[in-house]
Amino acid sequence: MSETRHLLFELGSEELPPKNLLNLAQALQNGIVAGLNEAGLAFSGSRFYATPRRLAVLIEHLDTAQPNKTVEKRGPALQAAYAPDGSPSKAALGFAASCGTTFDQLQELKTDKGAWLSYTQEVEGQATEKLIPDIIRKSLAMLPIAKRMRWGSFTTEFVRPVHWAVLLFGEQVIEAEILGLTTGRATQGHRFHAPEQLTVASPEAYVETLHEKGRVIADFEARKTLIREAANKAAAQVNGIAHIEDDLLDEVAALNEWPVPVTGNFDPRFLELPAEVLITTMQTNQKYFPVKSRDGALLPHFITFSNIESKRPESIRRGNERVITPRLTDAEFFWRQDRKKPLAERVLSMANIVFQEKLGTVADKTERVIKLAEVIANLLQADVEQAKRAALLAKTDLLTDMVGEFGNLQGIMGRYYALADGEPAEVAQAIEEHYLPKQAGGPTPGSATGRIVALADKIDTLCGIFSTGLIPTGDKDPYALRRTAIGVLRIIVENRLPLNIRDLIDVALGQFTHAFDVEATRALVSDFVFDRLKGYCLDQGYSADEFEAVMAVNPSEPLDFVQRLAAVKAFRQLPQAESLSAANKRIRNILKKSETAPAASVGTLAEAQEQRLFEAANSAAEAIQPLLAQRDYQGTLSRLAQLEPVVNDFFDHVMVMCDDPELRANRLALLTLLSEQFLTCADISKLQS
């Protein structure tokens, strides 16, 4: 068993971007792990550490050297390896020289494709310590840094100026130059609590050394846990519960090496503002955790974290309270000013905001969304007037001061202002909900009007951007059209809305006035939506061949598509499924290859087996009609599964492509009848065994 040691790499720097810290740390870990795997170096595990001033990676039980490996080199073909007199040719001698050996040490390699000279060599693995520096340099160069910087007179580049680098393999220092620094075992503790250099004896001692001597909690997840627990404990002391969102928790952990909770207060008068406004102000501007009562109401307190244990914590508390007051005062001013002008009076001003150069202004978009919402509301037999009113007002809060300051409150403030204006509650709710779902797995609109306006808005955006030629490519999707399409599908499927997406695409495309290829765009948008549907369905546990079986019959309603998909999944669990799938493949191949046209209807059939199949197919056709009318695809396929014995009996005893043209045409007509029955649900011939 080869010797192993732990490896530690730490890079110390100026304060790193807090919103990108976790991503950088994970990318560095992944890069080093990938480099070790590529080099053939085995290890038992890895982990990263990250604080505002450092990125570090620990590799556990890393082999001290690469394993030896056998390398076989192939030289010239045997027929070219010898001169006419039997001596080695120049090619053979050149090959031996390139291998660092003599001709008599070469072997002959014979395969069924020919024979060659060859040389087998045992290559000794390199020592790990010689490979590590380049692996680290490569990993640092590949970090996802949008804009690198230089500092001082150095030519090296990184996201922030770097000041120290630790590289230990066991207790041994691997000396190397990393970003202009010479690696060693000296690290830095907390900037204020422990500003002197610290010595790391070994990778295993790293975390404890920083914690005990440096007042630094190196483990990012441990720091998050501490912050969460401390915030909840502090909130409990004011009879509340800390409102902790994951993104802010990550950011606070990335801002502190030694987090210390501080509880602050603000004037209760600000509680008259919408809770979302106060929460956004505290979280976005100040990185504070709001405090709520047990029934969910906001309390006039906040929890913040200081990166230092102050001897005068009251001063820190008062300082934070002084900072939050003008922020909340601004929000209070926006709230009062915005309510002086009803949303309905802001509609005309939307003509001053460009949505997209070819698609016009937000006012133009609003007109299109109103018409599309009317169509959808009629299809769903919903309240048309409420849908139109909500669509008219949906974007008006973009013109308010509050949303101008806090963009993430769009829709939310629209709901508050609409209620203050006396708009119907359903309309106000729809204004907020039409942005849903906001992220993967997020909630879809809860109201009928909200669903209608959300669909109308998203379908207009999707079709409009495609019509301008701005189609997503690779990882470039500036208008978030993938998320938009998935949102449309989730709203339809998860709320069981019987809507034909291709018809809605036609309605949307018909409203644009700029020049574009309507048919080509229609196909592109449809394909794009159904590609997203495939991803959605695969995430739900359906298989690719089940999706293709349904896609083959081209349903236009996403809900109907998923219902068929569920039926196919249930069908393939039946004992008859594999046999019937194979039979359908055979039927489709026969019909595809046949040069004889099937008879217009099934005529005279000679054999008892084909007569029984005809009778069974007619009986099945009659039985599945009411099931199809109810969209009971699972029941339909279960009924068709009963045809399996007569189908197999038919193929065992009947020659379809017989010499008699009339009989052949009748048999092809019978197979066509059978195939069409299965295609009422899906093409089960697509199912893999």
N, C-alpha and C positions, 0 to 999 in steps of 0.2 A: 504494500500500500504506500503511495507516494506521500511525501511530507506536505502539510498544508499550514498556512498562516492566514490571519485576518489582514485585510488591506484597508487602509483609511486614506481618503483624499479629502482635504478641506481647502476651500478657496475663500479667503477673507477679503472683504471689499467695503466700499462706502455703502450706505443704506440702499438696498435693492428695491426695485419697484414692487410695492406690496401686492398689487393685483396680479402680478406675474410671477411672484416668488415660488408658489407651489408648482406651477407649470415648469419653471426653470429647474427646480430641484428634481422633479420626476423625470424630465428630459435628460438631465445629466446622469441620473441613475440608469435610465434605459440605454443611453449611449455607451456607458462603460460596460454594462452587462452584454450588450451586443458585441462590443469589441472583444471581450473575453471569450464569448462563444465562438466568434470568428477565428480567434487564435487557438481554439481548442483547449482552453484552460478551464478545468472543472472547478466548481465551487458549490457550497451548500446553500447559500442564500445571500440576499443583498437588502440594504435599506438606505434611505436617504435621510439627511438632516437639513433643516433650513431655518435660518433666523434672518432678521433684517440685514445682518452684516456677514453672513456666511452661507455657503452651499457646501454640503459634505455628503460623501457616499462611503458606506462601509460594506465591504465584501467579506463574507464569512467563509472560512476554511478553503482558501484559494490554493490550488496546487502551486508548488514552488517552481515548476518547470513544465513545459509542454511535453506530452508523451512522445516518445520516439515513433517515427512512422516509416513505412516502407514505400519508396517511390520507384515506380517502374516507368522507364522512358523507352519510347519506341523509336527505332532508327529507320534506315532505308530498307526497302524490301530485299529479301534474300537474293533475288535475281540481279539486283543492282549492287550487292555487297561484295562481289568478287569480280576480279579481272579475268579475261579469257584464260590466263595461265593458272588460275586458282588462287592467286594472291589477293589480299584485301584491296578493295577498290578505294579510291580517294574519298568517296562518300562514307564508306565504312570507317576508315581511319579518322575522318573528320568527326564522325559521330562519337567514336571512342574518346577523342580528345575533348569534345564538349562535355563528356561525362566525367572527365578527369581520370580516365583509366586507359588500359591498353586493349588492343583488338582481341587478344586471347581471353579477356575477362568478360566479353560480351556473350549473351545467350541468344538462342533462336526462339522466337515466339510464333507458334503456329495456331491459327484459328480456322474456322470454316470459310473465312473471307480472304485468307492468304497467309503468308509467312514473312516475318521481319526480323531484323536484328533488334535486340532489346538489352537493356541494362537495368538491373534491380539494385537499388542502393538503400541502405538503412540510414535515415537522416535523424540525427540527434535533435531532440526538442530544445528550444532556447529557454534560458532562465526567465522566469516571470518578471523579475525586476528590470530586465532589459526591454521588455515589451510594454510595460505599464505606461511609461511617459507618453509614448506615441498614441496609445489608446485614449489617454486622458486628453491630450491635445486635440485629437480628432473629435472627441465627444464635446469639448468646449466650443470647437469651431461650428458644430452642428446645432447648438442650442437655438431655440426659436426666439431670437432677438430681432425685433423689427428694425431698430436703429442702434448700431454700435458707436461707441465714443472712444476718442483718444484723450490722453491726459499727459501733462508735462511734456517732456521731450521724447516720450516713448512712441514707438510705431505700433505697438500692440493695441488691440481693440477689444473692448468688452462692454457690457451694458452699464457698468460703473467702474471707476478706478479701483484696481485691486492692490492690496497691501501685504498680504502674506499667503503662503501656501504650505500646507502640511501634507507629506506623503510618507506614510509608514507602512512597511510590510513586516508584520510582527513587530518586534522592537527595533527593527532596522530602518533607518531613513533611506529612502531611494532618492538620491540627489539628481535633480533634473531642473531644467528651466521651463517654467510654465507661465505664460503671459508676462514674460520679462522678470519673473521672480524665481529665486533659487529656493527649492523646496527644503523643508526641514521638519522639526517637531515643535516649533514655537507657534502658539496660537494667541489670540486675544480674547479676553473676557468682556464683560459688560463695559461699555464706553465710560461710564461714570463710577459704577460700584467697584470695578476691578480693572482699571486701565493698564496695569502692568502686564508684561508678557507672561504667558503660562506655558509650561512644558508638558507635552502629551507623551507619556511613557510608552503607550501601546494603543492600538486601535480599541481594545477592550476598555481602556481607561478613559476614552475620549469624553463620553457623556458625563461621567461622574466628575472628571476634572473640571469641565465647564460649569457644572452645577455647583459643586462644592467650593471651588476656588474662584470661578469666573462669574458667578451669579447669572448664568445663562442656561435656559432650558432649551437644549439643542433639538429635541424631538418635536417636530411640528404638531403631530397628532396629540402628544402629551400636553403641549401648550394649549391647544384648542380645548382639550378636556378640562384643563385647569381653569381656563377663561369661562367656559360654560358653567362649571360648578361654582366658581366665585361670583359670577353674575347672578346666578339663581339665589345664592346665599345672601348677597347684598340686597337683592330685590325683596327677599323674604323679610328682611329687617325693616322694610317700609310697607309690609303687608301686601306685597305684590309678587308678580311673576315676570321674569325677564323675557322680553320679546326678542328671540334670537333667530335670525335668518342665516342660513348656511354661508351665503356669499360674504356677509359682513363678518361672521365669525372667522372665516379664512383670512379676511383682510386685517382684522384686529390681531390675529395671531402672527401675521406677517409684519406687523408694525412694532411688536414688542418681543424683547428677549427675556424680560423678567416682568411679566404683567402683574400689576397691582390694581385691584378694583377701587373705584371712587364713585360714590353715590352723590348725585346732584339733584337739584330741584329747579322747577321753573314756576312762573306765576300761574295759578290755576285758571285765570281768565282765558288763557290760550286753549283750554279744553273745549271752548265753544267752537273752535275750528274743527273741520273734519279730521278724524283720527289719522287718515292716510297722509294728510298734509304734515301733521306733527311728526309722524313716524318717518316720512321721507326726509324732512328737514334734519331730524336727529341722525338718521342713518347716513344719508348722502353727504351732508355738509360736515358733520361732526364725528362720525363713526361711533355714535352712542347707541347703546341698547335701550330702547324704550321699556317702560314698566307698565304692566297691565294688572288690573284686579283679576280675581279668580273668575269673574263672569265675563271677562274679555274687555272691559272698559279701560281706556287709557288713564293712567294716573300721572300727576304732575312731578314725576321723578325720572331720572335716567341713570344708567350705569355706564361709566367710561373706564378706560384702563390707562394707567400711567406706566411708562417704561422705567420707573424708578421708585424705590421706597423712600419717599420724602420724609424728612423730619418735621415738615409742616404740611400734613395732608389737607388741612383746612384751607390753606392757600390755593392748592390745586383745585379743590372743590369750588371755591369762590371764583377762581379764574374761569373754570368751565361754565359756571352759571352766568358769568358776565358775557361770555361769548355766545351762548345759546339765546339769550334774550333778544338781541337785535335780529337774529335769524328768524325767530318766531314773530317778532314785530313786523318784519317784512312780509311774512306769509299772511299775517293778519291783515295787513294793508291790501295785499293782492286779493284776498277773499272779499273784503268790503268793496273794493273798486270793481271787481268783476261782476258782482251782483247788481251793480247799478245799471247794467245793460243786459237785457234778456238774451238768451241764446238765439232766439228767432231774429233779433235785430242784427245779428252777426252774419247771417246767411249771405247777404250781398257782398260782404267784405271777403268772402272766400274766393271771389273772382280775382283778388290781388295776389293769391298764392299759387304758384305754378306747381302742378303735380308732376308732370313730365312734359318735356318740350313738345312732343307730337300728340300727347293725350290731353293737353290743355291744363286748365286750372283745377283747383280743388272743387270749385263750383261746377265745372264741367263734369268732373267725376261724380259729384253728388247727384246731378241730374240723371246720370246713367244708373247709379246705384238705386235711385228711387224707382225707376222703371223696371229694373231687374227684380227689386224687392216686391214690386206689385205682381209681377209674373209668378214669383215663387209663392207669395201669399195666396194667390188664387189657386195654384196647384195644390197647396196644402190645406185649402179651405180655412185659412186663418184670417185675422182682422187686417184687411188691406189698408185701411186708413191709418191704423197705428203703425204698420210697417213703413208706410210712406213718410209719416211724420218723424219716426225715429231715424230713417235714412236721411231726411232733410237736415236734421240737427246733429247727426252723428259726428261730424268733423268740426262743428262750430267751436268747441272748447279749445281747439288749436289756436284760436285767436285771443284767448284769455291770458292775462298776466301770469296767473298761477301755472298754467301748462307751459308758458314760455320760459318760466324759471325751472320747473320740474317736469321735464318731458315724460317721465314715467307715469305721471298722473293723468295722461290723456285718457279720456273715457271715464275715468273715475270722477274727475271734476265735472265732466259733462253730466253725469248722473246727479251730482249734488246741485249743480246750477239749474238743471231741468226741473228738479223737484221744487227748488226755490221759486222758479218761474211759474209753478202751478201746472206743469205738464203731467200727463197720466203716468202713474208709477211704472206701467209696462214700457212706456216710451223711454223714461229715464233709465230703467234697468237695461234696455236694449242698447242705449248709447254706450254704456260701460261694456256690455257683453260683446259688442260687435268686434272687439279686438281679440276675443278668445277663439281658440286656445293660444296662449302667449308663448308656451314652450312645450317641448315634447312631454307628453303625459299630463299636461295641464288640463284643467277643467274646460269643457265646452259650454256654450251659453245655456243657461238654465231656463230661459223664457222662450216662448214660441217666436215672439218678435225679435228677440236677440239673435236667435238662430237664423232667421230670415235675412236680417240686415248683415250679419256676419258673412253669410254665404254670398249675398249680392256684392258686398264690398270686396271679398277675396276673389271671387270669380272675375269681377271687372278688372282687378289688378293683374291677375294671372293672364287673362286674355289680352289686356292692353299692353303689358310689357312684352309679351310674345309678338304682338302685332308690330311692334317697333323694331323687332329683330334682336332685342337684348335677351337672348336665351342663355340660361345658365350653362357654363362649361366647366368641367373638372370641379375644382373647389371654389370657383368664382360664381357667386350668386348674390350680387349686390342688392337685389330687391327681395331676397329671402323667398323666392318663388317655390322652392322645395317645401319650406315650412308652410307656406300659404296653401299649396296643394294638399298637403297632409291634413291641414286644418279643415279644408273643405270636406275631405273624405271622412274624417273623424266626426264632424258635425252630422253628416248624412247617415253614416253607418251606426254610430253609437246612440243616435236619437231616433233611429229607424224611420227615416224620412224617405218616402217613395218618390225620388226625384231622378230624372234622366239627365245625367251630367252632360251628355253630348248636346241635348236640346238647349240646356242653359248656356253652354259655350256658344251655340249658334246665336242665341238672343244677345249675349254680350258682344260678340264680334259684329253683329249687325248695327251696333250703336256708334261705332267709331267712324269718323269722317275722313281720316287721313288715308292715303293710298297704301294698300298692302295686299298681298295674295291671301284672300280669305280662305280658300280651300286648303292651301298649304298650311296656313296658321291653325286652322281647325284641326288638321291631322296632328300637327306638332303638339298642340295643347292637350288633345285627347291622349296621345301616346305618353306625354309627360305625366298626366294625372294617373293613368293606369300603371305606369312604372312605379309611381309612388304607392299606388294601391298594392302592388306586388310586395314592396318592402314592408308595408303595414301588415299585410296578411302573413308574411313569413315571420314577422315578429310575434304574431298571435299564435304561432305554432303550426300553421299550415305548411305543406311542402311545396317545392317548386313545381313538381309534376301535377299536383292537385290544382295549383293556380293555372297552369297551362291548359289543363283539361277544361276549365271553365272559360278561360280566355278564348279558347278555340270557337266558342259559340257566340262570342262578342256581345255580352250583355252591356247595356248602357247605363243601368242603374247600379250604383255602388252597393246599395243595400241588397238588391236582388243578386248581385255578384257574390256577396259574402254568404247569402243564404244558399246559393248553389254550391259554394265552396264547402260549407258545412255538410251538405248532403253528400258530396263526393267523398269527404273524409269519413263519414259514417258508412258509406257504401263499401269502401275498400276494406272495412273490417269484416264484411260478410264473407262466408266461405265460398260463395260463387264469384266473388269479385275478380280474382286473378284469371279464372277461366273465361269470364265474360269480357274482360279487358283484352285478352289475347284474341278472342273471337272477333271483337270489334276491330282490332288491328287488321285481322285477316280480311274482314269485310271491306274496310276502307281501302286496303291494297288491291283487292279484286276489282272494286268499283273504279279505282284510279287507273288501273292498267287495262281495263276492258276497252276494247275498240268497238264493242257492240252496245248500242244504246239500250237501256232498260225499257221494257214495255211501259206504256202509259199507265197501265194498272196490271195487277197480277192476274194472269189468265190461267190456262190449264196447267196443272202440275202433275207430273207422272208418278212420282214416288210417294209412298205413305209418309216418309219422314218430312218431306217438304210440305205436304198437305197439313201435317200436324203443326209444323212451324207457322204456316199461314194462319191456321185457326187460332193458335196461341198468340200470335202477334196481333190479330184483330181483337181478341179478347183483352189483351193488355192495353191496346189503344183505347178501347172503350173504358177500361178501369182507370186509366191515368188522367183522363180528361178533367174530371172534377178535382183531382189532386193538383193538376197544373193550374187550374183556375184559382185555387187557393195558395198557389206558390208553395205547395208542399213537395219540394224537390226530394227530400229524403224518402217520403212515402212513395213517390214516383219511381225512384231508383230501386227501392226495395221490391216494388211490384215487378219491375222489369227484370230484377234478379231471378225471378221465378222462371224466366225463359231459358235459363242455363241448360237444363237437360235436353230440351228439344233443339236448342241451337247446336249443342255438341253432337247430338244424334244426326242432325242434318249434315254437318260437315263430315261425319264418319261414313255416311252412306250415299251422299249425293255429289255428283260432279257438276259444279256450276257451269263451267265453260265446256259444255258438251257440244257435239257436232250439230245438233238440231238447232237452227237459229231461233225458231220461235220459242222452244223450251228454254234456251239459254237466256233470251230476253226476259222471259217470265221469271226465271230464277234470279236474274239481276234485279228485277223489279221487287222481288221479295226481300232481297238483301237491302235494297234502298229503303223499303218500308221499315225494316228492322233498324237500320242505322239512324233514320230520322226520328224514331221513337226515343233512342238514347240521346240524340242531340237536342231534344227538348230540354234537357238539363245540362249536359256537358259532354265533351268528347272523351269518354272513358278509355279510348284507345291510347290516350296520352299517358295513362298511368303506367309507371314502371313496376315490374314485378319485384 
